Amino acid sequence: MQYVLSFVPDAGEDAMMTEEDSKTDNEGVARLKQHAGLVQKLVKQVPAALANPGLTLEQLSKLNRLIQRGIDDFKNVQTLVNEPGLEGTYKRAASSLEKIWLHLSSATEARMNDLAKNESYESGSEKPG
């Protein structure tokens, strides 16, 4: 089995992990692979959610909290992956995943700001002048 983070433009081979790697798995590597699987799903689902015109600020806020929890957990994974003895491949894959988590967070926060501005504008324009 191969995990490819093809959605990261500069990831290349650094973001590939094969089943052969599982022989040297530690907790960090196992969790890194879990994050890789989760991120692969999120890079499809988050942009679709953000593009939904019916998305509410409350829904966006929940999505943002979910992504922030992922980032917080990933910080722990990075600590484990940076332990001595692990191949640089895992460290580079972790770096690529970190960029993706941060991009998801940035995109979600930007959409929240846009939606908040629109809601503020709409509520202001509905008031009698």
Secondary structure, DSSP 4 states (H G I P E B T S, - for coil): -EEE-TTSTTTGGGGEEEGGGGGG--HHHHHHHHHHHHHHHHHHHHHHHHH-TT--HHHHHHHHHHHHHHHHHHHHHHHHHTSTTS-HHHHHHHHHHHHHHHHHHHHHHHHHHHHHHHHHHHHHHHS--
